[in-house]
Amino acid sequence: MNRLALALCFLSLTALGQPPSEGEAASEDSGESTCPEGFNTDEGDLSDSTVLGAMQVEVDGRGLAPTGLELHGLQRLTDPQVRKLVGAPPADTSRPLTATEVQTLLHRLARTGVFARVEPRVRVSEQGPAVLDVTLEENPTVTSVVVEGLQDLQPQELWGSLFETSSRSDPDDDDDDDVTTLRIRTRDGSLKVVSPCPPPHPPRPWLARREGGAFRPGIMLGGLDAALDRVLKTLRENDGYLLATVSATLSPEGQLTLTVDEGHLEAVEVRGVDEAMATRVQEALGLRPGDVFLRSDARRAMKRMESRLPFLRAVDSEDLDEERTGVRIVEERGTDGTRTYRTQEESRRKSRRRERVDFEVGWARMFNIESDVASDGLTLEGKRLIVHVRPRPPDLDVDLLPVHTQVTGFAPGFKASLRIFDSRDRVHTTLEGAFFIPLRLGGQRIPGDPEGTRRQRHVNLLGGAKVQLPSLGIEELGAQVHDFIDTLDRWRLGDFDSYFYSFLINRPDRDYFRREGFTAFATWRWAKSWLAGVEVRGDTLGSLQSFTPPLSLFRSDDPPFPNAPVNEGRFRSAVVRLEYSSAAERGTRVGSLFRTPETALFERHDNWKREPLLRGFVTLEVGEGPGAGGMDTRFWKLVGDVAMDLPMKWDTGLNLRLRAATGHDLPLQKQEALGGWSALRGFGFKEFRGGDSSVLASAEYRWDCLGVFADLGSVHAASAWSDAKLSLGTSLHLGDAVRFEAAWRIDERARLAPEARLLFNRTF
């Protein structure tokens, strides 16, 4: 005996032992079907079941119950198929229908998705019984589909929206998977099939669908207008074709011709500036009449405009009191049975203006993270794009300087920049400054030198001003004065990385010195990607010593990280430079308050386009200052640094770098050294120092989040080049800038344990 039969016998015996409840005998033989709870309702569509009461039919105050159900208007479907779908009694049944049964059947008919209209009426004759007469109009039957008009998209990208399968028609459902109600008669313990419940979904063979890569003809579930509305919503809201329209023609034979217009701009209009400036805005946007209009293209265009014309900004969308429009699909029927569908724009009420205050505190600049969110400033009037811009107000940037070094300990401070824009793009002015204060924490000091301790705890100050003259191609013309602790090792390790590892493990991987004086500079940018500059420097330098004990979270018991001495005294020099960056955009900021001959003035840009990028610079510094013997000596130094990104595909590519430097009679602080992060990884910090020349080559290949790299370098010192030093490593990328690197030196001192760092900045 199988388990099902055994279970049924057990249920029958249990039922025999139970006395019948009151009214149970009367209901046992009722013909009304009982289906699982929730079977007759669809999720999200319960309003009619909670509001609509049971239908009552009365004639002269006498209630009537329909004794039959007749279905009219069916074309593709048959009467038995529809009755089975909704659980209606067979046509030859004369049992009266209760009001609840009538209501349930009508709800099921409306919710199947295969009928466009369900019109019930009760037909009552003078002597005969009442009959429920339901006229049905099936949704259109589609026998073939042709998609026309696409340019960017492919037809298969729209199939999912056109033939969207709702929960009512699950492809995994079996066509014959009916729900059956079993009833046990308590009087005699017999088991009886009372009434099969209708299938919860229309059978898939009835429906038009995409199956096995091919179109299958059938009824359009939910109607063709709803399907076209889904296609339009997908194009506009999901894919971003904000001007897309959809039209269609359905022949009497069921041939559907779907025409999609992805939406082309008719014009681009700029508001908020004069005509001459509007022309420049249009050129910066790069959007042309006749182009297919994509939301993503528009946002990139606005970001490009704000980058090239930084003295203008897009008007926030909340400040635009525009008339918004909606769209819907309109159906028209011809006398020959042809149906046509088109997109109709509809005006909606104006959006309410909302007062909004944005307050943002971020660490983006510290981690070299740039926000890619641009203001909207865009509205559409028909197929005309309206760009709303206005002059940018003064821009104040304030950033935290969490300085931590071996010669200052913890020295928090701030850097601020006030940029004043000229709405006519004649002269833009920038005022900038910074300060940081070494704090006396943990008893840090220079042993036996209280005066030196006080001197290194002085406030560090920088301040300057510069102007930009776009008409002359002058990107920077200005000067700064300073009295602060500086380093020439910014090309090795980013600021935050150095501060972080100084605090964490007492390994800042930088040398520092005191610098007091001024710098005057001029930078000429004659093309988008090229600039040339000159600087005049006059500084007094002083050596610094590491504090004892180290102020670090770990390794605080280790000796202080050594800080190399410098040639002290008055230095005067001139620096000329030439730079190139293929990623630079016209209008992007150039220069830094902490400028050195070893680093570029162009900011490093993330390669979001995933295109080949080339960047590099050459600087030549000629100067005079105290030499090894204390007498003033002339020196010169030439530095070249070139890097290239070669993407293969998304997040996969090759990065190459070549840095070379040479000089003559270099003071201690300008001598070449290799070793440490970004400067021969895997080796100790400046393990090979004291040179007048050096060469460093790096290569890294990245597969998605994983990468491998190799560094090769040599230093020229004491009239001879050192043996070429090689290091190998691997990296785990957690974004465009953040990465974890492990490196091994490949020489006679190689060991199994690597040098490892989690780095937040890229310096090349």
Order of alpha helices (4+ residues) and beta strands (2+ residues): alpha-alpha-alpha-beta-beta-beta-alpha-alpha-beta-beta-beta-beta-alpha-beta-beta-beta-beta-beta-alpha-beta-beta-beta-alpha-alpha-beta-beta-beta-beta-beta-beta-beta-beta-alpha-beta-beta-alpha-beta-beta-beta-beta-beta-beta-beta-beta-beta-beta-beta-beta-beta-beta
